[in-house]
Amino acid sequence: MGQGMNVSMQDAYNLGWKIGSVLTGTAKREILSTYNTERRPVAQALIKLDKKMSSFYADGPSQESQDYQAFRDTFSRFLSGTFVTYEPSALVAASVQAPKMANGNADGHVGLPEREHTRSASEIRLGQRMPSHKVVCQAESNVVHLAQVLPSNGCWRVMVFTGDITSTSRFEAVQDLGANLETLAKQYARPKLVLEVLLIHSGTRDDVKLLDLHEVYHPWDDTLGWDYLKVFSDDADSLEPGIGSAYEKYGITEEAGCLVILRPDQHVSYIGTLEEYEAPLRFFERVLRPSIV
């Protein structure tokens, strides 16, 4: 069935990026054990769903079958893969809230564990693939979906939602974080990019001068030169009215901002404040292998 194909492709993706990371020496071998712990519950949920769907269709025309769309709404997002949620592990940091089991209603989880929202980003869930919303590329002034700038190339992403950096104190905090992230990126540097830092501020393009930001937000590439395509503004609505604010959709406040770590498969590994640098540092120490100088 179609849903079996979708799930099996995600099985291959989950295992593929992990094997690739280990073979290239980027990640520690221990991450391979997470393939079974992450994907087995998905397979079990799929079997449960198949039985539920078979029973529904086997009943034939009935009062219940007239409500097909409502029935499909209970699992469509699970089948798409966007609502698959991985439990805490070496690759997914635990949140302060305890996980809860989804009830199989129209939440799209079909019995998979559902992680609670975090305080820093109320609409981003740990262990789940990060939703994509439209922002504006600071350098090019074009509207892009964040998913467009997250290609599947084996790279980890540190998403820095700075909030309002027209504030002097917030700007200085972001600059300090940039220095720390530069040190972190160099610690795991390889010929192939391992850690990529992306900055999304809550203002308009006119609020921020790209070159005033720390170099980690517009890094040097030995082949391509300066990379100015790492900074984005949350003013897509000014170019495409009706889009709304990505910050609001992610549940991130302009005053606080947050830091989000994405695995190579775009599932969320960590969510925290911009000031909590030690926590992401320890996270990467458990997962990645430092480069040999």
Beta strands, then each sheet from edge to edge (+ up, - down):
strand 1: 100-101
strand 2: 113-114
strand 3: 134-137
strand 4: 143-145
strand 5: 156-163
strand 6: 195-201
strand 7: 220-221
strand 8: 225-226
strand 9: 231-233
strand 10: 258-262
strand 11: 268-272
sheet 1: 1+ 2-
sheet 2: 4+ 3- 9+ 6+ 5+ 10- 11+
sheet 3: 7+ 8-
end
